[in-house]
Structures are given as structure tokens and as C-alpha cells.
Amino acid sequence: MAETERDRVLERLTTDAAGARRELVTLSVDYVLGRPLRELVDLDALHAIVVEALTVDNVGRFVERHLAPGFRRYAYYVARSDETVGAFVPEPARKKIVALARAAGIPRARWSDGLVDQTLLRKLLAPVWAGVLVNFAKRLPVPGMGGADSASASAVGRGVNAIAGRIGRSVQERAEKLVDAGRAVMGGLGAEVEKRLNAAAAEFSDGAATLFRDALRVRLESDEGKRIVGELVSHGVAHVMATELRALHEDVAALPIDDVLSVVPAVVHRGAPREFVRGLVEREIRAFLDVEGARTLRELLDETGSLDRTRTVALERVESVAQGIFSSPAFGDWLARLLA
């Protein structure tokens, strides 16, 4: 090509006075859009690039730069939002969710059997129950505590001791057995004393939850309580680590997954235009560009150690696409018009 002709072609492509450059770009984009994905993506090469990039350092940088700040931004805005879960779910989808929940029932979660060490749990809660029982005993009509007459004091004392003893032995048993134990003791007391016991129990029940909560808080803040909680957590984590994935999947497999997924389009359609979602997406894109926007793609790939492999794969794919474009009749027509 003569130098003057080359200059003329370059001028047309740079100034684009006749729309030649735009026509070439349009031709190229349309060609790419019309190709099957398997021709544009090398799955094996892409997999190798991703695996190569997922090093501890690379993932750590992503978490530090983007994931952790992104979560903090989300937490900040969601804490100040008045949005409800139902606001993202249209009425027809909500009815379907209710029907699915009723049909599915409560998950069995067999994988969780053994998640909590019962021995450690009893050791943690034993002082809590003891404190609650002591508070209950103080309210009973026993001499020096609540004011029973001397004739029934001995019987009441024996009854209190029996109740406390049976409760201590029945913490792990069914609630029905605990109730039966209390009834058996109450049956041997006089009507008046039984009435007083019932009144004391009713009065105690009003504040029992608060007493238990306070006693539990004190127990958890104690050195022994903290140690036992740590052991419970360690046991739970070890149990989860040893759980087979298929066991975790059992409850999901029991769901009518096609019906569950059928709700997703309506929820996404309802939620996407909402200000909360749109603002969340826009903030994250803007935040990403604030951190990485001034860097080149080469710099980002070089940092992850995947530049050379990505460049090699990209050249192969682009060359294949370019060959298809250049061999197409549309490109030949375009080039002829450009040179004419």
C-alpha cells in the first residue's frame, strides 16, 4: 500500500468522517455476538487461570480491599433502612412461599445430632438451674422463708427437698416426667399448703425468665463459664468439619426445588428497582472503581500472577475471532468501500 494511500485510510479511520470506523466496530461486535460461546471461551484455560489466581495472598487482598469494606458499607446502610423482607416479595410469590413452607415442615437436620456436647452443656447450666431453684425455694411457705405453720413445716420441707431432688435428676428427662414428679409430691401435702405452694409458684413464674437470664449471664461471664463455652464451640466446629456434605444436603434435597426456584424471578423483579438495592449496587461499583479504577487490566492481572497465561489465552481467542471477521464477506465489502 502506497504511503499516501495508507495515510488516507488512517485519516478515514481516525477522523471517521464517513463512519468507517464505526462500521468496522459494529461489524466486529455483531460477528462476536453471533458466535457460539464454546468458540469464544476456552474452558480448560479459563479454569487454569482462575485456579492459578486463587492464592492465599490474592484472595486475602480481595477480602481486605473489597469484601470487608463492602460488608461494612452494607451493614451501615441496612441498619438505617426501614425495608422489610416482605417488601421484596410480591403477594403471589408470598402465598407460594407460605404453601411451600407448610408442605416442607421443619427440617430434620440429622447432621446436627451431636453438634452440642450434652455433658458440657449440663455442666454449664447446672449452677444456673441451682440458682433458679434456690430463688424458688425462698418463696415457698417454709419457716424462715415464706411463713408456714409449724404443723406443716416438716411435711413442706420434705416436699421441697423432694421437688428439688427430682428436678435435679430430671433435667435431661421429658417435661412430662418433671410435671408428674411435682404432682406426686404435692399430693402428700395439705390443701392449704398446696394452695400456698401454687401461689408461690405462680408468683415465681412471672419473673422466672428474668431470673434465669440473669443467672445465665453471670455464669457465662465467669471464668469457668467462658472455658466451657469455648469447649462447646470447639466441639461444635469439629462436628461440622467432620460432617459429610451429603448429610448437609439432605434437608435441601427434601425441598421441592423447582417450586422454590420458581419464586426467584418474581422476587428479583420486585427487588431490583427498589432504591435500597439500586443504591447498594451503585455504591459497590463506585467503591470498586475508587480502589482499582486508575489501574490497568495488565496491572491487575500481573498482581494476581495470571498475566502471562491470560494474555496467551486472549491472543488465541482474539486471533480466532479476527480470522473469522477478516474472512467474512462483510469485512471484504467494508475494506473495498474504504479503499475506493
VOBA-1610 file (N, C-alpha, C; in pm, whole numbers, padded with zeros to 5 digits, always signed):
BEGIN
Met+00086-00119+00000Met+00000+00000+00000Met+00089+00124+00000Ala+00062+00217-00093Ala+00141+00340-00101Ala+00122+00422+00025Glu+00225+00503+00055Glu+00222+00581+00179Glu+00106+00678+00180Thr+00080+00740+00063Thr-00032+00834+00058Thr-00165+00762+00077Glu-00175+00641+00022Glu-00299+00564+00039Glu-00314+00520+00184Arg-00201+00479+00245Arg-00206+00442+00386Arg-00251+00558+00473Asp-00196+00675+00444Asp-00233+00794+00522Asp-00380+00826+00504Arg-00430+00806+00382Arg-00571+00834+00357Arg-00661+00738+00436Val-00623+00610+00441Val-00701+00511+00516Val-00697+00542+00666Leu-00576+00575+00714Leu-00563+00607+00857Leu-00644+00731+00892Glu-00645+00828+00804Glu-00721+00950+00831Glu-00871+00919+00840Arg-00918+00834+00748Arg-01060+00799+00750Arg-01095+00723+00878Leu-01003+00635+00924Leu-01031+00555+01044Leu-01020+00639+01172Thr-00933+00740+01172Thr-00916+00821+01292Thr-01020+00931+01301Thr-01048+00996+01189Thr-01149+01102+01193Thr-01290+01046+01180Asp-01301+00931+01113Asp-01429+00862+01097Asp-01535+00954+01034Ala-01492+01033+00937Ala-01584+01127+00874Ala-01700+01057+00806Ala-01672+00939+00750Ala-01777+00867+00678Ala-01833+00751+00759Gly-01795+00745+00885Gly-01846+00637+00971Gly-01780+00504+00946Ala-01660+00504+00883Ala-01594+00378+00850Ala-01552+00302+00976Arg-01495+00374+01072Arg-01451+00307+01195Arg-01568+00248+01270Arg-01677+00325+01278Arg-01796+00277+01347Arg-01850+00152+01277Glu-01845+00151+01147Glu-01894+00036+01070Glu-01810-00089+01101Leu-01676-00071+01110Leu-01589-00184+01142Leu-01615-00236+01283Val-01631-00143+01377Val-01660-00183+01516Val-01791-00259+01522Thr-01894-00206+01453Thr-02025-00272+01452Thr-02015-00410+01390Leu-01942-00419+01281Leu-01924-00548+01213Leu-01857-00649+01307Ser-01755-00604+01379Ser-01681-00693+01469Ser-01769-00739+01586Val-01841-00644+01646Val-01927-00678+01761Val-02037-00775+01719Asp-02099-00747+01606Asp-02206-00836+01559Asp-02153-00976+01529Tyr-02030-00981+01477Tyr-01972-01112+01448Tyr-01950-01190+01578Val-01896-01123+01679Val-01871-01190+01808Val-02002-01234+01872Leu-02103-01147+01866Leu-02231-01181+01927Leu-02298-01300+01858Gly-02262-01323+01735Gly-02325-01432+01660Gly-02253-01564+01671Arg-02140-01569+01746Arg-02065-01693+01756Arg-02107-01773+01880Pro-02106-01905+01873Pro-02134-01989+01991Pro-02030-01961+02100Leu-02073-01968+02223Leu-01984-01937+02334Leu-01863-02030+02339Arg-01882-02158+02299Arg-01770-02252+02307Arg-01656-02211+02213Glu-01685-02127+02114Glu-01579-02078+02027Glu-01507-01958+02089Leu-01573-01890+02180Leu-01514-01770+02239Leu-01445-01798+02372Val-01484-01906+02440Val-01431-01935+02573Val-01359-02069+02572Asp-01236-02069+02617Asp-01161-02193+02635Asp-01176-02232+02782Leu-01264-02328+02808Leu-01299-02362+02946Leu-01178-02411+03026Asp-01098-02499+02965Asp-00981-02552+03036Asp-00883-02441+03071Ala-00859-02353+02975Ala-00766-02242+03001Ala-00821-02147+03106Leu-00953-02119+03098Leu-01015-02029+03195Leu-01008-02089+03335His-01033-02219+03345His-01024-02286+03475His-00883-02276+03532Ala-00783-02297+03446Ala-00645-02289+03492Ala-00610-02149+03541Ile-00659-02047+03472Ile-00632-01908+03513Ile-00693-01879+03649Val-00819-01921+03666Val-00889-01894+03793Val-00820-01965+03908Val-00787-02094+03888Val-00721-02170+03995Val-00585-02109+04028Glu-00513-02068+03925Glu-00381-02008+03945Glu-00392-01877+04023Ala-00501-01804+04003Ala-00517-01673+04068Ala-00567-01684+04211Leu-00628-01798+04247Leu-00689-01810+04380Leu-00586-01851+04485Thr-00481-01773+04497Thr-00382-01797+04602Thr-00428-01730+04732Val-00363-01766+04842Val-00398-01707+04971Val-00377-01555+04967Asp-00265-01511+04907Asp-00237-01367+04902Asp-00340-01293+04817Asn-00376-01350+04701Asn-00472-01283+04613Asn-00609-01272+04676Val-00656-01384+04733Val-00788-01381+04799Val-00784-01289+04920Gly-00673-01290+04992Gly-00660-01201+05108Gly-00669-01055+05068Arg-00604-01018+04956Arg-00612-00879+04908Arg-00755-00843+04869Phe-00824-00937+04803Phe-00963-00909+04763Phe-01051-00888+04886Val-01032-00971+04987Val-01112-00957+05109Val-01083-00823+05176Glu-00955-00788+05183Glu-00916-00664+05251Glu-00962-00540+05175Arg-00948-00543+05042Arg-00979-00424+04962Arg-01128-00408+04934His-01198-00519+04916His-01334-00509+04865His-01439-00578+04953Leu-01415-00703+04990Leu-01519-00779+05061Leu-01547-00721+05199Ala-01444-00701+05278Ala-01465-00649+05414Ala-01524-00507+05413Pro-01467-00413+05334Pro-01529-00280+05328Pro-01672-00285+05273Gly-01696-00375+05175Gly-01831-00387+05120Gly-01930-00434+05224Phe-01890-00528+05306Phe-01980-00575+05412Phe-02007-00464+05513Arg-01903-00387+05547Arg-01924-00277+05642Arg-02018-00172+05585Arg-02006-00145+05455Arg-02099-00050+05392Arg-02241-00104+05397Tyr-02256-00233+05362Tyr-02388-00295+05367Tyr-02446-00288+05508Ala-02365-00322+05608Ala-02413-00321+05746Ala-02456-00180+05788Tyr-02382-00079+05743Tyr-02415+00059+05778Tyr-02552+00098+05721Tyr-02574+00069+05594Tyr-02698+00113+05529Tyr-02818+00026+05569Val-02796-00103+05588Val-02909-00188+05623Val-02956-00157+05765Ala-02864-00112+05852Ala-02902-00077+05988Ala-02988+00049+05992Arg-02979+00129+05887Arg-03055+00255+05882Arg-03172+00249+05785Ser-03198+00130+05734Ser-03307+00114+05637Ser-03434+00066+05705Asp-03547+00111+05654Asp-03677+00067+05703Asp-03736-00046+05619Glu-03658-00097+05525Glu-03707-00203+05437Glu-03742-00329+05517Thr-03846-00397+05474Thr-03881-00526+05532Thr-03857-00636+05429Val-03845-00758+05477Val-03826-00870+05385Val-03944-00881+05289Gly-04062-00860+05341Gly-04182-00872+05260Gly-04190-00769+05148Ala-04118-00657+05164Ala-04121-00554+05060Ala-04060-00604+04930Phe-03977-00707+04937Phe-03912-00760+04818Phe-03990-00877+04757Val-04100-00914+04821Val-04174-01033+04777Val-04315-00994+04737Pro-04352-01006+04610Pro-04489-00974+04568Pro-04588-01073+04627Glu-04714-01032+04634Glu-04816-01112+04703Glu-04830-01254+04647Pro-04835-01274+04516Pro-04846-01413+04466Pro-04729-01500+04511Ala-04607-01443+04507Ala-04490-01519+04550Ala-04496-01548+04699Arg-04549-01452+04777Arg-04559-01472+04921Arg-04653-01589+04953Lys-04764-01596+04884Lys-04857-01707+04905Lys-04791-01840+04870Lys-04713-01839+04765Lys-04645-01962+04724Lys-04540-02002+04827Ile-04471-01905+04884Ile-04370-01933+04988Ile-04437-01996+05110Val-04552-01941+05150Val-04624-01996+05265Val-04664-02141+05237Ala-04715-02167+05117Ala-04755-02303+05082Ala-04635-02398+05084Leu-04523-02351+05032Leu-04402-02434+05032Leu-04353-02462+05173Ala-04358-02359+05259Ala-04312-02377+05397Ala-04401-02475+05472Arg-04531-02468+05449Arg-04622-02562+05516Arg-04600-02704+05466Ala-04575-02717+05338Ala-04556-02852+05282Ala-04422-02911+05326Ala-04321-02827+05338Ala-04188-02877+05372Ala-04176-02912+05520Gly-04245-02835+05607Gly-04234-02860+05750Gly-04100-02817+05805Ile-04071-02860+05927Ile-03946-02824+05994Ile-03835-02918+05948Pro-03720-02865+05905Pro-03610-02952+05861Pro-03566-03047+05972Arg-03536-03170+05935Arg-03492-03269+06033Arg-03351-03239+06082Ala-03265-03197+05991Ala-03126-03161+06027Ala-03058-03273+06106Arg-03060-03394+06051Arg-02995-03504+06122Arg-02845-03482+06140Trp-02787-03402+06052Trp-02643-03377+06063Trp-02608-03307+06194Ser-02706-03239+06256Ser-02677-03163+06378Ser-02677-03250+06503Asp-02716-03377+06490Asp-02713-03465+06607Asp-02569-03476+06657Gly-02549-03445+06785Gly-02415-03448+06841Gly-02340-03317+06826Leu-02405-03217+06767Leu-02339-03087+06749Leu-02304-03024+06883Val-02392-03043+06982Val-02370-02987+07116Val-02333-03101+07211Asp-02225-03085+07282Asp-02182-03183+07381Asp-02273-03171+07503Gln-02358-03271+07524Gln-02457-03264+07631Gln-02393-03258+07769Thr-02282-03327+07787Thr-02214-03324+07917Thr-02166-03184+07950Leu-02103-03119+07851Leu-02056-02982+07872Leu-02172-02886+07895Leu-02283-02908+07820Leu-02398-02820+07835Leu-02458-02832+07975Arg-02469-02957+08026Arg-02521-02975+08163Arg-02428-02911+08264Lys-02298-02924+08241Lys-02201-02864+08333Lys-02212-02712+08333Leu-02241-02655+08215Leu-02256-02510+08205Leu-02382-02461+08275Leu-02493-02534+08257Leu-02623-02487+08306Leu-02656-02530+08448Ala-02583-02630+08503Ala-02617-02680+08637Ala-02622-02569+08742Pro-02520-02481+08751Pro-02528-02373+08851Pro-02642-02276+08823Val-02676-02259+08696Val-02787-02168+08662Val-02918-02222+08717Trp-02945-02352+08689Trp-03067-02413+08742Trp-03067-02412+08895Ala-02951-02437+08955Ala-02943-02437+09102Ala-02981-02300+09157Gly-02930-02193+09092Gly-02963-02058+09138Gly-03110-02028+09125Val-03172-02073+09014Val-03315-02051+08994Val-03396-02128+09099Leu-03356-02252+09129Leu-03427-02332+09230Leu-03415-02271+09369Val-03298-02217+09399Val-03282-02152+09530Val-03378-02034+09542Asn-03387-01954+09436Asn-03481-01841+09437Asn-03624-01889+09452Phe-03656-02002+09390Phe-03791-02058+09403Phe-03816-02106+09545Ala-03716-02174+09603Ala-03733-02226+09739Ala-03754-02115+09840Lys-03690-02001+09817Lys-03706-01889+09910Lys-03848-01836+09913Arg-03923-01861+09807Arg-04060-01811+09801Arg-04161-01910+09858Leu-04117-02030+09890Leu-04209-02132+09939Leu-04243-02110+10086Pro-04359-02160+10131Pro-04404-02139+10269Pro-04331-02228+10368Val-04199-02209+10377Val-04116-02282+10472Val-04076-02187+10584Pro-04072-02231+10710Pro-04036-02141+10821Pro-03904-02069+10792Gly-03905-01940+10812Gly-03787-01860+10786Gly-03776-01814+10642Met-03863-01867+10553Met-03859-01828+10411Met-03989-01761+10370Gly-04102-01835+10390Gly-04226-01776+10344Gly-04332-01771+10452Gly-04316-01852+10558Gly-04409-01842+10669Gly-04515-01948+10672Ala-04479-02078+10683Ala-04578-02183+10700Ala-04594-02212+10848Asp-04705-02270+10889Asp-04724-02302+11030Asp-04639-02424+11066Ser-04614-02440+11197Ser-04523-02545+11242Ser-04576-02684+11213Ala-04709-02700+11210Ala-04767-02832+11189Ala-04732-02888+11052Ser-04722-02800+10953Ser-04695-02848+10817Ser-04551-02824+10774Ala-04470-02760+10859Ala-04334-02723+10820Ala-04252-02843+10780Ser-04261-02949+10860Ser-04180-03067+10832Ser-04220-03129+10698Ala-04353-03141+10676Ala-04401-03201+10551Ala-04363-03116+10432Val-04376-02983+10449Val-04341-02894+10339Val-04192-02901+10310Gly-04112-02904+10417Gly-03968-02914+10398Gly-03931-03039+10320Arg-03993-03151+10361Arg-03966-03274+10288Arg-04012-03263+10144Gly-04125-03195+10124Gly-04175-03179+09987Gly-04082-03096+09903Val-04029-02986+09960Val-03937-02901+09886Val-03811-02978+09848Asn-03757-03050+09946Asn-03637-03128+09918Asn-03662-03232+09810Ala-03780-03293+09816Ala-03812-03395+09715Ala-03824-03333+09577Ile-03891-03216+09571Ile-03906-03149+09441Ile-03769-03111+09384Ala-03684-03051+09468Ala-03551-03009+09422Ala-03470-03129+09376Gly-03477-03237+09454Gly-03402-03357+09416Gly-03449-03414+09285Arg-03580-03419+09268Arg-03633-03476+09145Arg-03605-03387+09025Ile-03610-03256+09045Ile-03577-03166+08935Ile-03432-03185+08893Gly-03344-03198+08994Gly-03203-03218+08962Gly-03180-03344+08882Arg-03256-03449+08912Arg-03237-03575+08840Arg-03312-03578+08708Ser-03405-03481+08691Ser-03492-03487+08572Ser-03459-03383+08466Val-03348-03311+08482Val-03314-03206+08386Val-03303-03261+08244Gln-03258-03385+08232Gln-03238-03443+08100Gln-03360-03520+08052Glu-03461-03535+08137Glu-03577-03617+08101Glu-03686-03533+08038Arg-03790-03596+07996Arg-03901-03525+07932Arg-03974-03438+08033Ala-04036-03333+07981Ala-04106-03239+08068Ala-04223-03306+08140Glu-04284-03405+08077Glu-04397-03473+08140Glu-04356-03543+08269Lys-04237-03601+08270Lys-04190-03668+08391Lys-04166-03569+08504Leu-04117-03449+08466Leu-04094-03346+08566Leu-04225-03301+08629Val-04327-03285+08547Val-04458-03245+08599Val-04515-03353+08689Asp-04503-03480+08648Asp-04553-03590+08730Asp-04482-03596+08865Ala-04351-03566+08865Ala-04278-03568+08992Ala-04331-03463+09087Gly-04358-03343+09034Gly-04412-03237+09119Gly-04549-03271+09171Arg-04634-03330+09089Arg-04768-03366+09134Arg-04765-03471+09244Ala-04670-03567+09233Ala-04661-03673+09332Ala-04628-03616+09470Val-04538-03519+09472Val-04501-03458+09600Val-04615-03373+09654Met-04677-03295+09567Met-04786-03207+09611Met-04903-03285+09667Gly-04921-03408+09617Gly-05035-03486+09663Gly-05027-03523+09810Gly-04906-03524+09866Gly-04891-03560+10007Gly-04901-03443+10101Leu-04926-03326+10055Leu-04933-03208+10140Leu-05077-03168+10166Gly-05094-03088+10266Gly-05228-03041+10299Gly-05279-02944+10195Ala-05412-02927+10193Ala-05473-02841+10092Ala-05426-02697+10105Glu-05413-02650+10229Glu-05373-02511+10249Glu-05230-02488+10204Val-05142-02584+10239Val-05003-02571+10199Val-04991-02582+10047Glu-05071-02671+09990Glu-05069-02685+09845Glu-05113-02555+09779Lys-05210-02491+09837Lys-05257-02364+09784Lys-05147-02259+09790Arg-05076-02258+09903Arg-04967-02161+09916Arg-04854-02190+09817Leu-04827-02318+09798Leu-04723-02354+09702Leu-04760-02311+09560Asn-04888-02332+09527Asn-04935-02290+09395Asn-04922-02139+09377Ala-04955-02064+09482Ala-04946-01919+09476Ala-04800-01875+09462Ala-04712-01942+09537Ala-04571-01908+09528Ala-04515-01940+09390Ala-04558-02055+09336Ala-04512-02093+09203Ala-04560-01995+09097Ala-04687-01951+09110Ala-04740-01855+09013Ala-04665-01723+09020Glu-04637-01679+09143Glu-04564-01554+09160Glu-04422-01566+09103Phe-04362-01683+09131Phe-04226-01704+09083Phe-04220-01710+08931Ser-04320-01770+08868Ser-04317-01788+08723Ser-04314-01656+08649Asp-04374-01551+08710Asp-04376-01421+08643Asp-04236-01366+08620Gly-04145-01394+08713Gly-04009-01341+08700Gly-03905-01447+08673Ala-03950-01571+08648Ala-03855-01681+08631Ala-03763-01658+08512Ala-03819-01606+08403Ala-03738-01584+08283Ala-03626-01485+08310Thr-03659-01378+08383Thr-03557-01278+08416Thr-03451-01337+08507Leu-03495-01416+08608Leu-03400-01479+08699Leu-03306-01574+08623Phe-03365-01651+08534Phe-03282-01745+08457Phe-03184-01669+08368Arg-03231-01564+08302Arg-03145-01487+08214Arg-03030-01423+08291Asp-03061-01367+08410Asp-02956-01305+08490Asp-02855-01408+08539Ala-02907-01523+08585Ala-02818-01629+08632Ala-02731-01682+08518Leu-02789-01693+08398Leu-02714-01741+08283Leu-02606-01641+08244Arg-02639-01512+08249Arg-02539-01410+08215Arg-02420-01416+08310Val-02449-01429+08440Val-02341-01438+08539Val-02255-01561+08512Arg-02321-01672+08479Arg-02248-01796+08453Arg-02160-01781+08329Leu-02211-01721+08224Leu-02134-01707+08101Leu-02016-01611+08118Glu-02029-01516+08210Glu-01921-01420+08232Glu-01815-01472+08327Ser-01841-01584+08392Ser-01743-01641+08485Ser-01632-01709+08406Asp-01516-01727+08471Asp-01403-01791+08404Asp-01437-01933+08362Glu-01502-02008+08451Glu-01538-02145+08417Glu-01640-02148+08304Gly-01737-02056+08309Gly-01838-02050+08204Gly-01775-02022+08069Lys-01681-01927+08064Lys-01613-01895+07938Lys-01536-02016+07886Arg-01472-02088+07978Arg-01395-02205+07936Arg-01486-02312+07877Ile-01602-02336+07942Ile-01694-02438+07895Ile-01754-02397+07760Val-01788-02269+07745Val-01841-02222+07617Val-01738-02242+07506Gly-01611-02214+07537Gly-01506-02238+07440Gly-01497-02384+07399Glu-01512-02473+07496Glu-01509-02616+07466Glu-01631-02657+07384Leu-01747-02598+07414Leu-01867-02627+07335Leu-01849-02583+07191Val-01793-02464+07172Val-01771-02413+07036Val-01673-02502+06962Ser-01564-02540+07027Ser-01465-02625+06963Ser-01526-02758+06923His-01608-02814+07012His-01674-02941+06981His-01769-02924+06862Gly-01845-02814+06860Gly-01939-02790+06750Gly-01869-02774+06617Val-01758-02699+06616Val-01683-02678+06491Val-01625-02810+06442Ala-01570-02888+06534Ala-01514-03018+06495Ala-01623-03109+06437His-01744-03101+06496His-01855-03183+06445His-01892-03142+06303Val-01898-03011+06278Val-01933-02963+06144Val-01824-03002+06044Met-01698-02989+06085Met-01588-03023+05995Met-01591-03171+05954Ala-01642-03255+06043Ala-01647-03399+06015Ala-01776-03441+05945Thr-01868-03345+05925Thr-01997-03376+05863Thr-01981-03392+05713Glu-02040-03496+05657Glu-02036-03518+05513Glu-02129-03418+05443Leu-02087-03373+05326Leu-02167-03277+05251Leu-02305-03333+05217Arg-02312-03463+05190Arg-02440-03522+05155Arg-02537-03515+05273Ala-02483-03517+05397Ala-02570-03503+05514Ala-02628-03362+05522Leu-02546-03261+05491Leu-02597-03123+05489Leu-02700-03104+05380His-02686-03181+05273His-02774-03165+05157His-02911-03233+05177Glu-02923-03318+05277Glu-03047-03394+05293Glu-03170-03305+05303Asp-03161-03199+05386Asp-03277-03112+05406Asp-03308-03034+05279Val-03204-02993+05204Val-03226-02922+05078Val-03290-03015+04975Ala-03241-03141+04973Ala-03292-03237+04877Ala-03439-03268+04900Ala-03485-03251+05025Ala-03624-03281+05057Ala-03719-03170+05010Leu-03662-03054+04972Leu-03746-02943+04926Leu-03790-02963+04781Pro-03907-02913+04745Pro-03947-02913+04604Pro-03872-02802+04532Ile-03748-02830+04493Ile-03656-02726+04448Ile-03708-02650+04327Asp-03779-02718+04237Asp-03834-02648+04120Asp-03936-02543+04161Asp-04019-02576+04261Asp-04117-02479+04310Asp-04048-02363+04382Val-03942-02395+04457Val-03868-02289+04527Val-03805-02193+04427Leu-03740-02247+04325Leu-03674-02162+04226Leu-03774-02083+04143Ser-03896-02133+04131Ser-03996-02062+04051Ser-04036-01928+04115Val-04006-01913+04245Val-04039-01788+04315Val-03933-01682+04288Val-03812-01725+04254Val-03698-01633+04242Val-03721-01521+04141Pro-03769-01550+04018Pro-03785-01440+03921Pro-03871-01325+03972Ala-03983-01358+04036Ala-04073-01252+04085Ala-04007-01170+04195Val-03931-01237+04282Val-03863-01165+04391Val-03755-01073+04336Val-03676-01124+04241Val-03570-01041+04181Val-03631-00923+04106His-03738-00949+04030His-03804-00842+03954His-03858-00734+04048Arg-03910-00776+04162Arg-03966-00680+04258Arg-03857-00603+04331Gly-03746-00671+04363Gly-03643-00608+04444Gly-03545-00522+04368Ala-03513-00560+04243Ala-03408-00491+04169Ala-03431-00340+04154Pro-03552-00292+04124Pro-03570-00147+04105Pro-03578-00067+04236Arg-03584-00134+04349Arg-03601-00061+04476Arg-03476+00021+04505Glu-03496+00134+04568Glu-03388+00228+04594Glu-03276+00163+04677Phe-03314+00080+04774Phe-03214+00017+04859Phe-03121-00071+04777Val-03176-00152+04688Val-03095-00243+04607Val-03013-00164+04505Arg-03077-00069+04435Arg-03006+00009+04335Arg-02891+00087+04398Gly-02918+00148+04512Gly-02813+00223+04581Gly-02700+00133+04626Leu-02735+00013+04672Leu-02633-00082+04717Leu-02541-00120+04601Val-02599-00151+04486Val-02519-00191+04369Val-02433-00075+04321Glu-02491+00043+04311Glu-02417+00158+04262Glu-02301+00193+04355Arg-02326+00185+04485Arg-02218+00216+04580Arg-02102+00118+04567Glu-02133-00009+04548Glu-02027-00109+04538Glu-01947-00093+04410Ile-02014-00063+04299Ile-01941-00040+04174Ile-01851+00083+04187Arg-01907+00188+04244Arg-01830+00311+04262Arg-01711+00288+04356Ala-01734+00212+04463Ala-01626+00184+04557Ala-01515+00101+04493Phe-01555+00005+04408Phe-01454-00076+04339Phe-01369+00011+04247Leu-01434+00100+04172Leu-01360+00187+04081Leu-01274+00287+04156Asp-01318+00329+04273Asp-01236+00420+04354Asp-01104+00353+04393Val-01109+00222+04415Val-00989+00149+04457Val-00905+00106+04337Glu-00971+00054+04232Glu-00898-00007+04121Glu-00909+00071+03990Gly-00991+00174+03986Gly-01022+00240+03858Gly-00903+00300+03786Ala-00800+00344+03856Ala-00685+00407+03790Ala-00583+00306+03741Arg-00602+00179+03776Arg-00505+00076+03737Arg-00547+00014+03604Thr-00448-00034+03530Thr-00477-00101+03404Thr-00510-00248+03431Leu-00576-00309+03333Leu-00606-00452+03345Leu-00476-00532+03352Arg-00373-00486+03282Arg-00244-00553+03288Arg-00190-00553+03432Glu-00202-00441+03499Glu-00153-00431+03637Glu-00229-00526+03730Leu-00361-00532+03713Leu-00441-00619+03798Leu-00405-00766+03775Leu-00391-00804+03649Leu-00357-00943+03618Leu-00215-00976+03663Asp-00125-00880+03649Asp+00013-00902+03691Asp+00019-00922+03842Glu-00062-00848+03915Glu-00063-00861+04061Glu-00109-01000+04105Thr-00202-01057+04030Thr-00252-01190+04066Thr-00163-01302+04012Gly-00064-01266+03930Gly+00025-01367+03875Gly-00032-01442+03757Ser-00140-01391+03699Ser-00205-01461+03588Ser-00196-01384+03457Leu-00107-01284+03449Leu-00099-01201+03330Leu-00055-01282+03208Asp+00054-01356+03220Asp+00109-01427+03105Asp+00010-01529+03050Arg-00049-01608+03138Arg-00144-01710+03092Arg-00267-01644+03031Thr-00319-01539+03094Thr-00437-01470+03042Thr-00407-01409+02906Arg-00290-01350+02893Arg-00253-01287+02765Arg-00243-01391+02654Thr-00184-01505+02686Thr-00170-01611+02586Thr-00307-01660+02540Val-00396-01685+02636Val-00530-01734+02602Val-00607-01628+02524Ala-00596-01501+02568Ala-00668-01393+02499Ala-00620-01379+02355Leu-00490-01388+02333Leu-00437-01376+02196Leu-00492-01488+02108Glu-00498-01609+02162Glu-00550-01721+02083Glu-00697-01699+02048Arg-00777-01655+02146Arg-00919-01633+02122Arg-00941-01517+02025Val-00870-01407+02048Val-00888-01289+01963Val-00842-01317+01820Glu-00732-01392+01807Glu-00684-01425+01673Glu-00787-01509+01599Ser-00849-01602+01670Ser-00951-01685+01608Ser-01070-01600+01563Val-01111-01507+01648Val-01222-01419+01614Val-01184-01328+01497Ala-01061-01273+01503Ala-01017-01183+01396Ala-01013-01255+01261Gln-00968-01379+01264Gln-00964-01457+01139Gln-01104-01471+01080Gly-01202-01497+01169Gly-01339-01509+01122Gly-01392-01379+01065Ile-01357-01266+01132Ile-01403-01135+01084Ile-01341-01103+00948Phe-01210-01122+00939Phe-01141-01085+00816Phe-01181-01173+00697Ser-01226-01295+00725Ser-01265-01384+00616Ser-01413-01370+00580Ser-01484-01285+00652Ser-01627-01270+00625Ser-01650-01178+00506Pro-01754-01202+00429Pro-01786-01114+00314Pro-01811-00971+00358Ala-01867-00953+00476Ala-01898-00816+00522Ala-01770-00734+00538Phe-01663-00797+00589Phe-01537-00723+00605Phe-01477-00690+00468Gly-01488-00785+00373Gly-01437-00757+00239Gly-01509-00639+00176Asp-01639-00632+00193Asp-01715-00519+00139Asp-01673-00389+00206Trp-01656-00395+00337Trp-01615-00274+00411Trp-01479-00224+00365Leu-01385-00316+00349Leu-01250-00277+00308Leu-01251-00219+00165Ala-01332-00279+00079Ala-01340-00227-00058Ala-01394-00085-00059Arg-01494-00058+00022Arg-01551+00079+00026Arg-01450+00176+00085Leu-01372+00127+00184Leu-01273+00215+00247Leu-01163+00255+00148Leu-01122+00161+00065Leu-01015+00187-00028Leu-01059+00256-00156Ala-01188+00255-00179Ala-01238+00311-00307Ala-01218+00462-00308
//
